[in-house]
């Protein structure tokens, strides 16, 4: 999935066809319109997005020449797959969730990232469970907030296999007769799960099988 995704995007960014992608090439393709018009009306903070991308690009660029090889560009697009990029994944996650800017994630910020009340008078049961998870497991030092290490343990646990977990989820949700195997009918019946899953490259894997 990762390498297919990079291959699809490579030609778009390698403007001079030299087999490398410089930061300037990436910036010009991604933010060219903004660079021409620094005050667009669409509400996006392009300057902040570009600064964040540049920071991640520099982290992925191991030799520091601001020119990415295919492997470095892969690390830029999919930092969660590379050990040396994990700190930037944690940093970006914390920046997204930390609304009060104190560099930590408190309980309400944690819940707010996954649930919006939208006029609900009572929180769903799963939200109450997440509150308990935060207190019991996420906030290891019991100070009411998640620091960098606690956040890393949450989003990048060392003993968690994302691919296996996603595969188990797909089988569990789709295997109606619980025989441990999926028939074509069971998959088709839950097709929305499969086309929404990274494990199937968002449905592309199904196309490559004759039985579908």
C-alpha positions in Angstrom: 0.0 0.0 0.0 2.7 2.5 1.0 4.9 1.9 -2.1 1.9 1.9 -4.4 0.9 5.2 -2.9 4.3 6.7 -3.4 4.6 5.4 -6.9 1.3 7.1 -7.8 2.5 10.5 -6.5 6.1 10.3 -7.6 5.6 11.6 -11.2 3.5 14.5 -10.0 6.4 15.9 -7.8 9.6 14.9 -9.7 9.2 17.8 -12.1 12.7 17.6 -13.7 12.5 13.8 -14.0 15.9 13.2 -12.3 14.7 10.4 -10.0 14.8 12.7 -7.0 12.3 15.2 -5.4 13.7 18.4 -3.9 11.9 20.4 -1.3 11.5 23.2 -3.9 9.8 20.8 -6.3 7.4 19.5 -3.6 6.6 23.0 -2.4 6.0 24.4 -5.8 3.6 21.6 -6.7 1.7 21.6 -3.4 1.7 25.3 -2.5 2.3 27.0 -5.9 -1.1 28.6 -5.9 -0.6 29.9 -2.4 2.9 31.2 -3.2 1.3 33.2 -6.1 -1.6 34.4 -3.8 -0.5 34.4 -0.1 -4.0 35.6 1.0 -6.5 33.0 -0.4 -10.2 33.1 0.6 -10.6 29.4 1.3 -9.8 29.5 5.0 -6.8 27.2 5.0 -3.6 28.3 6.8 -1.2 27.4 4.0 1.8 29.0 5.6 1.3 26.8 8.7 0.8 23.7 6.5 3.9 24.5 4.5 6.1 25.0 7.6 4.9 21.7 9.0 5.6 19.9 5.7 9.1 21.5 5.5 9.9 20.3 9.0 8.8 16.8 8.1 10.6 16.8 4.8 13.8 17.8 6.6 13.4 15.0 9.1 12.9 12.5 6.3 15.9 13.8 4.4 18.7 11.9 6.2 21.6 13.6 4.5 20.2 17.1 4.9 20.6 18.2 1.3 16.8 19.0 0.9 16.6 16.5 -1.9 14.6 13.3 -1.3 15.4 9.9 -2.7 12.4 7.6 -3.2 13.0 6.0 0.2 13.3 9.5 1.9 10.1 10.6 0.1 8.4 7.5 1.3 9.4 8.3 4.9 8.0 11.9 4.3 4.6 10.7 3.0 4.3 7.8 5.5 6.4 8.7 8.6 4.5 6.2 10.8 6.3 3.4 8.9 9.8 4.5 9.8 11.4 4.4 13.2 13.5 7.5 12.7 10.3 9.4 11.9 8.3 8.4 14.9 9.1 11.6 16.9 7.6 13.8 14.2 4.5 11.6 14.1 4.1 12.2 17.9 4.8 15.9 17.6 2.3 16.4 14.8 -0.4 14.4 16.7 0.2 16.4 19.8 0.0 19.7 17.9 -3.3 18.6 16.4 -5.0 17.6 19.7 -3.4 20.1 22.1 -5.8 23.0 21.8 -4.6 25.1 24.7 -1.0 25.1 23.5 0.6 23.8 26.7 2.5 21.0 24.9 0.4 18.3 26.6 -2.9 16.5 26.0 -5.4 16.6 28.8 -8.5 14.5 29.1 -10.9 16.9 27.4 -8.5 17.4 24.5 -8.2 13.6 24.2 -11.9 13.1 24.1 -12.5 16.2 21.9 -10.3 14.7 19.2 -12.6 11.7 18.7 -16.0 13.0 19.9 -18.1 16.1 19.4 -21.1 16.6 21.7 -23.2 18.2 19.0 -26.1 18.8 21.4 -26.0 15.3 22.9 -27.4 15.3 26.4 -25.5 12.2 27.4 -22.2 10.8 26.1 -22.3 7.5 24.4 -20.9 4.5 26.3 -17.8 4.2 24.1 -16.8 7.8 25.1 -17.2 6.9 28.8 -14.9 3.9 28.1 -12.3 6.2 26.5 -12.4 8.4 29.5 -11.6 5.4 31.7 -8.9 4.3 29.2 -7.2 7.8 29.5 -7.2 7.7 33.3 -6.3 4.0 33.7 -3.8 3.4 30.8 -2.9 6.5 28.8 -1.9 8.9 31.6 0.7 6.6 33.2 2.1 9.1 35.7 -1.4 10.2 36.8 -0.8 13.9 36.3 -4.0 14.4 34.3 -2.2 14.9 31.0 -0.4 12.9 28.4 3.2 14.0 27.7 5.3 13.1 24.6 6.2 9.5 25.8 2.7 8.7 26.9 1.3 10.0 23.6 3.9 7.8 21.7 2.8 4.7 23.7 -0.8 5.5 22.7 -0.4 6.1 18.9 2.7 4.0 18.2 2.6 1.1 20.7 5.6 -1.2 20.3 3.6 -4.4 20.6 0.8 -3.4 18.2 0.6 -4.7 14.6 -1.7 -2.4 12.7 -2.0 -4.7 9.6 -2.9 -7.7 11.7 -5.3 -5.7 13.8 -7.1 -4.3 10.7 -7.2 -7.8 9.1 -8.8 -9.2 12.3 -11.3 -6.4 12.4 -12.3 -7.0 8.8 -12.8 -10.7 9.4 -14.6 -10.2 12.7 -17.1 -7.7 11.1 -17.7 -9.7 7.9 -17.6 -13.4 8.9 -21.3 -13.9 9.4 -21.3 -17.6 10.1 -18.1 -17.3 12.2 -16.3 -20.1 10.5 -13.0 -18.1 10.4 -13.2 -17.7 6.6 -14.7 -15.1 4.3 -16.8 -16.0 1.3 -17.3 -13.7 -1.6 -20.9 -13.0 -0.4 -19.7 -12.1 3.1 -17.2 -9.6 1.6 -19.7 -8.1 -0.8 -22.2 -7.7 2.0 -19.7 -5.6 3.9 -18.0 -4.0 0.9 -18.1 -0.5 2.5 -15.7 -1.8 5.2 -13.3 -3.2 2.6 -13.2 -0.1 0.4 -12.6 2.1 3.4 -9.7 0.0 4.7 -5.9 0.6 4.1 -5.5 -3.2 4.4 -7.2 -3.6 1.0 -5.6 -0.4 -0.4 -9.1 1.1 -0.2 -10.7 -1.7 -2.2 -8.0 -2.0 -4.9 -7.0 -5.5 -3.6 -10.5 -6.8 -4.4 -10.1 -5.7 -8.1 -7.0 -7.9 -8.4 -9.0 -11.1 -7.5 -10.9 -12.9 -10.3 -13.6 -14.0 -8.0 -14.8 -10.4 -7.6 
